[in-house]
Amino acid sequence: MDDLEKAIHLCYEPSAADSALRAQAMTFCDRLKADPSALIHLCLDRLQRSPLVLVQFWCLQALHDVILLRYASIPPADLSLLRPALLSLASDRPLPAASPHFLRNKLAQALAALIRLEYPASSLPDPFLCVLPCLPAADPSAIDMFARFLAALDEDLLSLDYPRSPEEAAAAAQVKDTMRQQCVPQIARHWFDVLSLYHSSDPSLAAFALDTMRRYITWIDIGLVANDAFVPLFFGLILAPGSTDQLRAASGSCILAIILKRMDHRQKMTLLYSLPLSKVFANPDLVQKVPALVTGYAAEALECYKKLGSADVDGYSPLNLLEEALPSVLYVMQESEEMESSNVVDFLSDYVITMKFPSEKHAMYLRQILEAIRVQILYDPIYRNNLDIPDKIGKDEEDQMADHRKELLTLFSSICRITPSVTQLFVRNLVITALSSSESSSVEDVEALLTLFYRLGETVREEAMKTGSGLLGELVQMLLSARFPCHNHRLVALIYLETVSRFMKFVQHNPQYISHVLAVFLDERGIRHPNLNVSRRASYLFMRTVKLLKARLVPYLDLILQQGLHDIVSQFTNSDWTTKDLKFPGSEDGSQTFEAIGLLIGMEDVSPEKQSEFLTALLDSLYQKLKGLLSDAKEHGLEESSAKVSTIQQIIMALNALSKGLNERLVMSSCPSIGIMFKKTLSVVLEILLSCPDIRAMRNKITSFFHRMVEILGASILPFLPALLKHLLVKSEPEDMVEFLVLANQLISKFSTSLESILEDIFLAIASRLIEILPKDAFSAAPGCITEEVRELQDLQRTLFTFLHVMANHNLSSVFIAPSCRGCLDVIIQLLLITACSHKDILLRKMCVQIFVKLIKDWCTNYNGGDVVPGFRSFIIENFSTNCCLYSVLDNSFNFHDANTFILFGEIVLAQKVMYEKLGRDFAIHFVSSGLQGVHCPHELAEQYYEKLQTNDVKDLKPFYHQLIENLRLQQNGSLVFR
């Protein structure tokens, strides 16, 4: 090998040398590409002399790149050399017959690229006729090369299956027009000869020619292929006993291309009748070989039916064509592995929509479609155990099946809406079959049946659901009483529960079925199912059922609580929640059963005696369990990952869920014994928190529990708060502080000034921790700077200002100036001022202005001094009034066209009015003299402002001040900088 051959070898064989030598080889080859003229001469020479395939491929690739990317820079003399050389390589001086496919494809691509740029403008003879093999003398390799050339040209320019620019589309149209005039008939004759000569001796070559032919049928004259020569040949290749599957499929694709050509619908009818598809329909084996042809033929017949109707047209009936094809389409749907690629579902969806009022015959077809859908949505039994666990294989199969079913179930829903009686009868028969042949009913059959039952429920109209029209009443009764032998399987149990829930509206209006529903949820089909995934889902669905049926369940309360849920608490609290099998999605952790119990017991229709009896027993069970875990924790300690910690968390979640159906009146007045039990339990929960301060997940659960206790225990929770709040401040991260402040906001909103002494004890610690955590500078908005940590800090900042706002508006501003809290007052006031003036979050600015307004009202008592906070009056006059109420508004970033900003402006005007009411002339004179006149406000405007401040309310002052600011902005021409 010479240097070029060695370099090319290194470029294509990375393992042949180290990276440095390979880089040198690539640089060497790239240098050879610098001069297009020299490159063309080099490549054409090597293509004739070198036997090395990699060298030949490199040369063809280089020529292809030159034509595509640097055509304009190729000298005319070199083009005159390049054109005949490429044509010769594809015809009279071809590549060796044994050349690999990738080499022949690259030659085809290079020649197609040249024709794309030059044909038909070039003065050369027709390139298609130059490379057209002369049969029968031509070598099979020449036929293969010609087919690759046509395929490459189709992909590069002619096909409309790829996105094309307007210029490319125009070029393609010009090439097609010229080919029609010059060479298409000869090419069509070539195809016929190839098929005739090689369909037996070289089926792969014949199939390749057919595939190329399919590409061109879409735009050549239909008479060249839909004739007495080609049509019998196509069908002969399909029907011949010895024909290969590849040849049948390729022939079918050509017939389909003919069928799909655009034409008048009457002409299309004549064409469809002329094709002997009935011979294919008569042989199921052949139908499976050409599924796309079968479906495409039926789709065109349906289009003719939509346009021409069911009456005969020129002696032809579109409906007859459609009915002839339908059984084969359904066979394709049930049996063919290519069901999805052959667009069967798309056709059937169109068919169902078209046949809105089907005859009995077409109702039969609809039943067959329903059965085909059922077959298609069946799981493969080989994955039965994987799906039950489920393991990774099972989860993957479930995901793939969900995707596979989408269009099929949409088709099923369409049939349900158009012919509900047909689908209801179909589902009813499936249920009867599954229950009557229980031993032979597989998991897959029952799961598919219930999936269709569920989708049926989605399509039932509300009125029909209420009355149970048609077979619905019977179907629901069968569903509720059904017990399938395969009910233990996870998939069957889950879809069964979902289907029952889907028809709950029917039960709501037909209460005689309530006992059946309760049995479903409370026996082994629901909450007591051995698979905990099913049990937890049943818990959630049961809670939703309770919310829907509500008072209708009161007569069944004893049944539910005494018989149905007797062992649920024990099962829930004794589970090992650290095991991998108990990791449940979302909030489905089983606690919804307790929420359902709370909702049931908390209804007004239940007597206080029963409420007290049931809740006291349930709470005592949970309390005793927690108490035992606390004693154990004190003796042996707790690790965060231990099963005992998980159990504590689950019990707290159960208590939390149970309380959702209760209220303060019931707990503290109607049934005081319940309140006593909750407070006893709360003491234990608080002691657990104090004993295990570092278990963050448990702390979060306890915080959530306290949120609920605030709502149902009312003021009786106050004694628990000092210890709780002080402890929650220990080792608190930003996320913990957000949860702490949210709880504090709830407490302040609930108890207002009753919380004053508690807040005075902890406010300094709260403020100190927040000052420590939050950055002193503004958050950067630059790309990439908003990390998860920054988002947490932004969330904490928003929650902090909400906290201060809630305090100020619940008469707790005195906490800010309490002796124990004065140390952080200056920092907080400065933070409020900076935020009110310049924060990017307009809502936070509004909140801070509102806080200042409240503080002014609380701390500035009159015009003559004697304020609650020394120095606050002068701070408001000299800093807040000008910086927030003037300079920040004058800044061009203050956008009056933004709705939230305009609301902020209203709060700023209100602040001015409040300052005048509380601070009087001191404020007004300073604002006018140092503020307005300091920004060169005209004297007459300043006087008008002062006058309106004294005499007008906020509603009248706001538009005047807005106009004043706009005038000042124009005057300053945007030069004012915030001070």
N, C-alpha and C positions, 0 to 999 in steps of 0.2 A: 504493500500500500504506500502511496505517496503521502505528502504532508496533508493535502486536502482530505483525502480519504481517512487518514488517521484522525484528523480534527473532527470530521463529521461523526466518526465512530465514537469518539469521546463525548461529543454533545448528546448523542442518543443513548449512550450506555454509561450512566453515572457510576456504576460499580467498577468500571474499567480503569479508573485512576483516581487520585486524590482530588480534592476540590480545587486546589490551586492550578493543577495541570488542566483540569476540565475548564476552568475559567479562561485560561490562555487559549484553549481550543475554541471556545465560543467567541472570544475576541477576534481570533484569526478569521473565523467564518463571517463574522459581522463586517470585518474590513472588506471582504470580497463583495459584500452587497452594496458598497458605497456608490459604485458607478453602475447604473442600470445597463448601459451598453455592454460593458465588459462582463457583467453578470450573465446577461442573456447568452453571449457567445460561450462563456464557460459552461453554463448549464446545458445548452444544446449539445456541446461537444461531449460532456461527460455522460449525458443520456445515451449517446451512441456508443461510447467506448467502455464505460464502466459496467461490470457485471454485478456490482454490489448493490443490493436493494436499498440500503440506508442512503447511499450516495444518490441513487436515482430519486428517492423520496425527497431528499434535501433539495435537489435541483428543481423538482416539480413544485415543491413548497415555495422556493425562492421565486420561481416564475409566476406562481399564483399571486404572491405578495406584490411583485412588481406590477402586474396587471391591475390588481385591485387598488393599490396605494400610490403608484408612481407612473401611471399610464401616460400622463401628459408629458413626462420627461423622457419618454422613450423616443429616440430618433426614428424618423420614418423608415430609414433603411433597415433598422433592426426590427421594426414591426413587419416589414416585408419578409424578413427572415423567420420571424417568430410564428406568423400565421400558418404558413405551409408546414412548418416543422411540427407544430402541435396537431394539425389535421393529419399529418402523415403518421404520427405516433398512435393516433386513434384509428387508423385505417390500413394503408398499404405497408407501412413499416412499423407494425405494432410492438408494444411491449411483449416480452415472452409470455406464452400461454400460462406458464406456471407462476406468473407474477401475483403477489398477494393482493387481496381485495383493497387494502388501504392504499396501495400504490396506484391501482387502476382508478380508485375513487378520486385521488388527488389529481391525476391527469384529467379526469372528467370535469373536476371543479375548475381547473385552470382554463380549459377550453370553453366551459360555460361562462366564465368571467370575461373572456375575450369577446365572445359572441354578444354578451350583454352590452358591451361598450361599442361594438362595431356593427352589428347586424341590425337593420338591413342596409346601413349607410355605406358599408365597404363595397368597393368595386369588384371584390373577389367573387368567384362563383358561389352558388348556394353551399354553405358549409355542411348543411344536413345531408345533402346528396353526396358530398365528398366522402363523408364517413359512413354513409349507409352501406351496410354489407350486401354483397351481391350473392343472393341465394339461388341455387343450393350449394354453390361452390364455397361460400364463405366458411371460415373456421368458427366453431362455437365461441372461441375467445373474442372474435370480432363482434359477434352478436351481443355478448356480455358487455363489451366496451361501449357499444352504441346505446344499450339500455342504461348503463351508468351515466353516460353523457346526457341523455334525455332527462334522467332523474335529477342530475345535478342542476341542469338548466331550470327545471321546474322548481326546485327548492330555492335556487338563487334569484329567480326573477318571476316565473310565470304563475306559481301557485298563489291563490288568494287566501290560503290557510294561514299565512304569516302576515304580520303587520307590514304595510307598504306605504311609503310616502307618496304624495301625488305624482312626483316625478317618476318614481319607480313604477307606479301603476300605469302611467302614460307610456313608458318604455315597454312594459309588458304587453300592453294592448297593441303597440306597433309591431312588435315581434310576432305576436299571434296572427295579426292580419296578414303579414308578409308570408308567414309559414303556411297559412291557409291557401294562399295563391300559388306558392312555389313547390311545396314539398309534402304537405300533410297527406294527400292521397297515396303518394309513394310510401310514406312511413306506415300508413294503415295497411297497405298491401304487404309490406315487410312483416308487420305483426302477424298477419294471417298466415304467411308462409312459415314463420318461425313456429307458430302453434301447430300447424299441420305437420311440420317435419320433426319436431322435437318433443311433442307431448308424451310420446311413449319412450323414446330413447334417452331424453334428458329432461325429466319433469321439472327439475329445479330451474333450468334455463328458461323453459316455457313459462313457469310461474313468475320468474323475474320479468320477462317480457310483458306478461299480463299486468303485473303491478305498475310497470311504466305506462302501459296503455290506459289503466284506470286514471292516472293523473291527467291524461290529455283528453279523455272522453268528455270531461266537463266543459270544454270549450271548442272542440272541433265539430264539424258538421255531423249531426246525428245519423244522417244517411250513410256515412262511411262505416258505421258499426252496428246500427239497428237495422240489419238487412238480412237477406236470406243466406248470406255466407257466414257472417259472424254469430248470429243468434243460435243457429243449430250447433255451431262449433262450441260456443260457451256451454250450452246445456249438455252437449255430448261429453264435455270434460267433467261436468258435475255428475251426470247420471251413469257414466261408464263404470262398470264394476271394478276395474283395475286402476281407476284414477286415484292419485294420491290426495291426502287431505289438503296439502299445500296447494295443489293445482285446483282442487274444488273451491277452496277459499278465495284464491286469486280470480278464478272465473266468476264466482259470485260477486266479488267486489266490482268487476267490470259491468256485470248486468245491473247492479245497484247504481253505478254511476250513470248508466243509460236511463234508468227509472227516475233518477233525481234531476235530470236535465229539465230546465224550465220550458214550459210550453202551455198552450191553452188547455184547459181541463178536459175539453172534449177530445182533443188530440191525445192527452195523457190517458184517457179511458181506452182509446183505440190501441195505444201502445201496450197498456197493461193486459188487455185481452189477447194481444198477439203473442205474449210471452207464455210458454208452457210451464208456468210455475206449479200447476196442479200436479205434475209428475214429481216435483220435489215434495210438495205437501203430502203426497201419498206415502212417502217413505220417511218415517221418523228418524232413521239414522242419518239420512241426507239433511233433514231439517237441522240437526245438531251441527252439521258441518258448515252450514251457511246461515247462521242465526241473524247476522246483520241484514242479509238479503231478504229474509222472511219478514223481519220487522219493518224494513224500509218499504217493501212492497205494500204491506198492510197500511203503513202510515200514508203513502200516496193514495191508496184507495180511500182512506178516511178523508183526506183533503178533497178528493173528487166528490165524495158524499156530502161534505159540508158545503161545497160550492154548487153542486148540481141537484142535490136532494136524492130521495130514494127511488124516484120514477126512472123508467128506462130512458136512456139518451142515445138516440141513433141505434137502438136495439141493444144497448149495453146498460147494465145495472150496477152502479157503484156499490150498492148494498150487497149484491151477490158476491162481488169481488172481496168485500170486507169480510163477509161471513165465511167465505172459502178460506181466507188467510188466518182468521182468528184462532182456530184450534191449534194451528202450528205455532203461532205466537205464544200461546199459553204453554205449549210444550217446551218451547225455548226457555220460557221463564222458569219452568219447573226443573228442567233437565240440563240445560246448557251451562257450562262453566263460563261462557262469555256473555251471560245475561246482562251484566252491567254495561259492557262495552257496546252491546248491540241496541242500546236505547229502548229496551222493552218497556221499562216503567214509564218513560216519557210518552211513548205511544199509548199505553193503556190509560195513563192519566188524561190524555187528550180524548181518548175514546169515551171514557166515563163521563167527562164533562159534556161531550157532544151528545151522548145518549141520555138526555135529562129525563125523558119519559120512555124508558125502555119497554119493548114488547116482551112477551113471555120468553121468546127465543133469546133475546138479548139479556133478560134477567138470568137465564141459564148461564150465559157467558159470564155475567157478573159473579155468579156463584163459583164458577171455575176460576175466575181471577182471585176471588177471596181465598180459595184453596191454594192457589199458586203462591199467594202472599204468605199464607201460613207455612208452607213448605220452605219458602225462602228465608223466613226469620228463625228457623229452628237452629239451635246451637248444635255443634258437633258433639255427640256423646263422649268422644275421646277426652274432652275437657271437663267432664262432669265434676270430677273431684277437685280439679284446679279452681273451678268456679265456686265451689262450696266453701272453700277455706276463707277467702280466696288468696292464692299466691300470685307471684308476678305474672306467671303464664295466664292465670285466670283473669287477672285485671286487664292484661293486654287484650285477651280475647273479648272481654266485656266491652272494652273501648272500641275495638274493631267492629263488633256486632252493632253497637249503638250507631256507628257511622254507616254501616251497611243498611241498617233498617230505616234510616231517615226518609228516603224517598218512598220506600215500600209502605211505611205507615202513613205517609201523607196520602198516598193512593188509597189506602184502606179508609182513611177519614173521608175522602171525597165520595167513596161509595156509600159510606154511612149517611152522609148528608143527602145524597141524591135518592137512595132507596133504603131508608132505615128499616123497612120491614124485611128486606132481603138479608141485611147484615145481622139483624137481631135473630132471625131464624137460623142463620149460619152459626152464630155464636152459641145459641141454645143447643143446637145439635152437637156442637163440639163438647159442651159441658156434659150433656147426657152421655155421650160416648165415653168421655173421660171417667165419669162416675160409675157407669155400668160395667166398664171393663177395667176396673181399678188396678188389677194386677199387671195388665199390659200397658197401662198409661205411663209413659216415661216422663222423667223430669223435663226433658226438652219439649215434649208435646204439651204438657200442662203449663209450662212457662210461656210458650207461644200463645196458647189459648187465653191465658190471663192477660197477656200483653195486648191482645186484640180486644178483649173485654174492657180493659182500661181505656184504650183509644175510642172504643164505642161510647164510653161514658163522657169523653171529652166533647163529643159531637152532639150529644142530646141537648135539645133546647130546654130552657128553664121550665117552661110550662109542661113539657112532656116529662121532665124529671119529677115535677111535683105530682103529677097524676099517674105516672107509670103507664103511659099509653102504649098501645101495641103489646109487645111481649116483655116490656121492661119490668113490670111488677113481678112476673114469673121469674125472669132472669135474676133479679136482685135476691129474691127468696132462695133460689138455687145457689147463688153465690154465698150467701150468709150461712147456709147450712152445709156447704161443701166441706168435706174432709178428704183430701187426696192422700194416698199412701206416701207420695213423695214430698209431703208438706214439710218434712224436716230439712229439705234442701234449702239453702239460703236464698237462691234466686226465686224459687217458687214461693217461699214464705213472704219475701219482700214484695213481689208484684201482687200477691194476693192481698196483702194489707193496703197497698196503694190503691188497688181496684175497689176494695170495700170503702175506702175513704173517698174515692171519686164519686160514689153513689150516695154520699151521706145526705145530700140535699133531698133525695127521695125519702130517706128514713126520717128526716126532719118533718116532712109532711105526711108521713105514714108511721106514726109512733108505735104501731103494733109490732114493728121490727126492731125496736130498741133493745129488747132482751137478746135478740140474736146478735146484734152489733156488740153488745157488752161481752157476750160469750166469746166472740172472735178475738177481742182485744185482751181479755183476761185469762183465756185458757192457753194451751200450748201452741196455738196458732199465732199468739201475740206476745204479750209481756212475759209469758212463761216459756217461750220458745227456747230450745236448748242452745241455739246459736245466739250469742250475745249481741251481734250486729243486728239481728232481727229483733231481739228483745228491746234494744234501745230505740230502734226505729218505731216499733209498736208503741213505746212510751210516748214518743213525740206525737204520733198520729192520734193516740188516745187523748192527749191533752187538747189537740185541735178539735176532736170530736166533742169533748166536754164544752169547749168554748162555743161550738155551734149549737148543740142541743140544750145546754144550760138547764133551765127550770124543768124541762121534760125529763130530766134524769133524777129529779128529787124522789119520786116513788121508788127508785131503784137504789137509793143511797145505802140502805142496810146491806143489800146484796153486794154492792161494790166494795164497801169498806170492811164488812165483817167477813164475807166469804171470799170475794175476789182478790183483795189486796192484803190478806192476813200475813202472808209470808214475804211480801215485796220488800219491806224494810230490812228484814234479815238478809235477803238475797243481795240487796243493794249495798249494805254496809259490810258484808262479809266477803265481797269480791276482792281479789288481789288486783288493784288498779295499776300496778307497775308492770303487769305482763303485756307483751306486745299485742296480744289479741284484743286488748281492751282500749286500743287507741281509736277513738271514734271521730268521724268527721263533724266539723262545726260544733254545734251546741248539743248534739244528740248523745248525752251522757247518761241517760236514764232518769235524770232528776225531773224530767217533764211529768213523770207519774205523780210526783209530789205536788207539782204545780196544779195538775188536774184535781188532786185531792183537795188542795186549798181552794180551788175555784168552786168545787162542789159544796164543800162545807161552808164556804163563805157566802153562799146565796141566801138572800133574805127569806126565801121560802122554807129554809131549814130552821127548826126551833133552836133557841139558845141552849136548851138542855142537850140536844143531840150534838150541836156544835161543840159544846164544852166537853162532852163525853169522848167524841171521836178525836178531837184535836189534843186533848190532854193525854190520852193514851198514846197517840202517835209521837207527840213531843217528848213524853217521858221516855219512850223507847230510844229516841235519838239522843236525848240528854244523858241517859245512863251509859250509852255507848261512848259518847264523848268524854264523860267523866272517867270511865275506865281507861281510855286512851291517854287522858291527861295524867292520871296516876302513874301509868306505865312510863310516860315521857319523863316525869319527874325522877323516877327511879333509874331508868336506863338511858335517858336522852333520846333524841330523835335525829335521824339523818334525812337530808332532803329527799333522797331517792328511795327511802324505805316505803314499804307497803303501808305502814301505819300512818305516815304523813299523807299518802294518797287517800287513805280511808277517811282521815280527818277532813280533808278538803272536800271529799264527796258528801260527807254528812253536812258540812256547812252549806254546800250547794243545794242539798236537799231541803235544808231549813230555809234557805233563801227562796227556793222555788215554791215551797209550801206557803210562804208568807205572801206571795203575789196575789192570792185570791182573798186576802184578809185586809181589814182596814182598822183604823184606830178606834172607831166607835165599837166595833165588835170585840176587839181584844181587850180594851180598857174599861168598857162600860157593860156591854151585854154579857160577856163571858170573862170576868176578871181572873178566873183561874187560868185562862189561857195566857193572859198577860204575865201572871206570876211565873208560869212555866217558861215563857220566852225570856224573862229577866234572869231566871236561874240558868238557862242555857247560855244567855249572853255573858254571864259571869264566867262560865267555864271557857267560852270562846276567847274572852279577853285574857284569861289566865294562860291559855294555850299560846296566845300571841306573845305575852310577856315572857313565857318560858322558852319560846323558840324564835328569837328576834331575827335570825338570819335567813329564815326560809321565805324567800321573797314570794314565791307562787302562793303559799298559804296566806301570807300577809294580804295579797291582793284579794283572795277569796273572802277573808275576814272583813276587809274594807267594804267589799260589795254587800256583805251581810249587814254591816252597820247601816249602810244606806237604806236597806229595807226596814231595819228596826226603828230608824228615825220616823218612818211613815206610820208604823203601826203601834209603837209604844209611846210616841209623843214625848212630853216633858219628863216622863219617868226615866228616859235614857240619859238625862243630864248628868247624874252622878257617875256614869261610866266614862264620860267624855275626857276629863283631864288626863287620866292614865292612858287612854287610847291615843289621844292626839299627841301627847308628849312622846309616846313610844313610836308613833308613825313617822316622827321627825328624825329619828335616829337612823343614821346610815342611809339617808334617802337620796336616790339618784334622780335625775330630771323627770323620768317617767313616774317615779314614786311621788315626787312633789306635785305633779299634775293631779294624780289620784287624790292626794291629800287635800289640795286646794278645792277640788270638785266636791269632796265630802264637806269641807269647811263652808263652801258656798251653800250647800244644801242645809247645813245646820243653821247658818245665819238667816237664810230665808225662812226657815221653820220657826226659829226661836227668837230671832231679833235680839233685843237688849238683854234677854235672859242669859245670853252667852257672853256678856261683857266681861265679867271677872275671869272667865276661862281664857278669853282672847288676850286679856291684859297679861296673863301669865306666860303665854306662848308666842305673842306677836313678835317680840324681839328675835326669838329663835327662828321664826318663819322668815322674817325679813333678812336676817343675817345669812341664813342658808341660801336664800334666793339671790342675794347680792353676790355671794360666793360663786354660785353656779352660773348665773347669767353674765354674758360678756358685757363689758362697758361700752364697746363700740357697736355700731349698727351691723346687722348681718349683711354679708356681701351677697349681691344678686348675680355675680359673675357666673358664667356657665361652669358647671362642675363643682361649684362651691356649696351647693345645697345638698349636703350629705344627710344620711339618716340621723346622725347626731345633731346636725344643725336644725333639722325639722323638729326633733324632740325639744330643743331649746326654744324654737319659735313657738311651739305649742305651749311650753311652760310660760313663756312671756305673755301670751294671750290670756292664759288662765290666771296669771298673777294680776293683770289689770282688771279682769272680771272680778276677782276676789276683792280688790280694793274698791271697786265700783259697788259691789254688793254691800260691803261694810258701810260705805258712805251713805248709801240709800236706805240702810236699815238702822239709822240713828246710832251708828257705832263709831263715828268720827272721834269720839272722846278717847277711844282706845289708842289712836295715833299719838295722843299727847299725854297719855298716862305716864306717871314717873318711870315705870319699868320699860316704857317703849320710846321715850323721847330721844334716846340715843341714835335711832335710825330715822328720825323725822326729816332731817335736812336731806338725807340721801333720797328718801321716797318723794319729797316735794320736787327735788331737782329732776328725778326720773320722770315724774308726771309732766313737768314742764317741757322737757326735751321731747317726750313722746307726743304731747299735745301739739307741738310746733312743727315737727319735722318727720315723724315716723311715716314710712311708706304705706302702712296699713291704715287707711282712712277710718275704718271702724274703731281701731284702737285710739286714734286721735280724738274721735268723737267721745269715746268713753272717758278719756282723761279730762276733756273739757267739762263733761258732766260732773266728774268728781270735784273739779275745782269749784264749780258752781255750788255744789252741796257744801263744800268746806267754807266757802265765803258766807253762805247762809248761816252755817253753824258757828263760825269762829269770829265773824265780824258783826258785832251786835249793834253798833250805832255809828254816827258820823264823828263822834268826838273822842275816839280812843276807848280805852278800857276793854280791849279785845281779849278773847280767851287766850290767844297765842301771841305773845309779844313779837313784833316784827313781821307778822304775817300780812298785816294791812299794807305796809310799805312794799313788801315783796310782790303782792298782787298788783299794786299800782305801778311800780317801777319795772317789773319784769313780765309778769303774766299778761297784763293788759296790752302792752306794746308788742312784745315778742309773739304772743299767740294770736291776739285779736287784730293786729295790724301787719307786722312784717311777714308773718307766715302766709297771710292771705294775699299780700302783694306779690309774693314770689310767683313766678310764672308756672311753677309746677302745681300750683293750686288751680285745678281745672274745674271751672264753674259748670262745664257741660256734663260732668260726671254726676250721676244722681246721688251717690253716697257723699261726694265732696260737697254738693249743694246742701245736703242735710247737715253736714258738719258746719257749714257756714251759718246755718240757722242757729245751731248751738252756740257758736261764737257770738252772734248778735244777742242771744239771750244772756250770755255771760256778761256782756257790756251793760245790759239793762239791770241785771242783778248787782253788778258792781256799783252802778250809779245809785241804786236803792240803798245799798249797804255802806258805800264809801263816800257817796255824795260828791261835793264839789272837788274834793281832793283828787278823786279819780278823774273827773271830767276835765279839770284844768290841766292836769298832767298829760292826759291822753291827747288833748287838743294841742297844747303848747309843745310838749316834748315829742309827742307821737306824730300827729298829723302835720303840724308845721315843720317838724323835723324831716319829713319826706317832701317838703315843699308843697304841701296842700294849700291851694288858694285860700286866703283869709275868709272870703265869703262862704266857701264850702265848709270850712271848719266851724264857722258860726252857725250855719244851717244844721250841721251835725249836732252841735251842742244843744240847739233849740229842740231838735226832734228827740234827742235823748231824754230831755226833760218832759216833753209833752206827749210823745207817741208810744204806743205799745210795740211789742216786737214785730207784729205783723206789718206795721207801717214802717218801722225803722229798717227792716231787712232789705226791701228794694232800694231805699235811698242809699244805704251803706254799700250795697252791691254796685250801684252806679258810681258812687264816690271812688270805690276801689278801681273800677274799670277806667275812670278818668285819670286816676293817679298812675295806673299802669301805662296808659298812653303817654302821659307826661314824662314818666321816667324812661319810656322806650325800652323797658325790660332791663334797665341797668341796675335796678335795686338789688342789693345782696342781703340775704337774711342776717339780722344782727342778733 
